[in-house]
Amino acid sequence: MNIIKKLIGVLCMILAPVAAYMLTSEGIKKIAAAAPEAKTNATTQWSILILIFLPVMAGLLLFGWYAVKGEFDEVGA
């Protein structure tokens, strides 16, 4: 079971930066492609999305780090 936890930790550590990069690059593309009259709206929406989900990705990375270190090997009663 501990091996599975460590593999999930590695997966989380790989997934977090990839997802953060994809989210940020997609936001930049959508803002750049927005019509001039809708650019403010697109910028606001994507800024909020990025500001909300980047800490989530940081938490996913931290969870993966702790799983790889073995912090979750022993489950308390």
FENWOGI-V231530 format. One record per residue. PSI is psi as a letter, one per 40 degrees, with the letter a starting at -180 (999 if undefined). OMEGA is omega in whole degrees, -180 to 180 (none if undefined). Layout:
psi=PSI omega=OMEGA
psi=PSI omega=OMEGA
This chain:
psi=d omega=180
psi=d omega=178
psi=d omega=178
psi=d omega=178
psi=d omega=-180
psi=d omega=177
psi=d omega=176
psi=d omega=176
psi=d omega=177
psi=d omega=178
psi=d omega=178
psi=d omega=-180
psi=d omega=177
psi=d omega=-175
psi=d omega=-175
psi=d omega=-180
psi=d omega=179
psi=d omega=179
psi=d omega=179
psi=d omega=178
psi=d omega=-179
psi=d omega=179
psi=d omega=-179
psi=d omega=-179
psi=d omega=177
psi=d omega=177
psi=d omega=179
psi=d omega=178
psi=d omega=-178
psi=d omega=178
psi=d omega=-180
psi=d omega=-177
psi=e omega=-178
psi=i omega=176
psi=i omega=-177
psi=d omega=-179
psi=e omega=179
psi=e omega=-176
psi=d omega=179
psi=d omega=179
psi=d omega=180
psi=d omega=179
psi=d omega=179
psi=d omega=-179
psi=d omega=-177
psi=d omega=176
psi=d omega=178
psi=d omega=179
psi=d omega=-178
psi=d omega=-180
psi=d omega=178
psi=d omega=-171
psi=e omega=177
psi=d omega=174
psi=d omega=176
psi=d omega=178
psi=d omega=176
psi=d omega=177
psi=d omega=177
psi=d omega=177
psi=d omega=178
psi=d omega=176
psi=d omega=178
psi=d omega=179
psi=d omega=179
psi=d omega=179
psi=d omega=179
psi=d omega=178
psi=e omega=179
psi=e omega=-179
psi=d omega=-178
psi=e omega=-179
psi=d omega=-179
psi=h omega=179
psi=h omega=-179
psi=i omega=-178
psi=999 omega=none
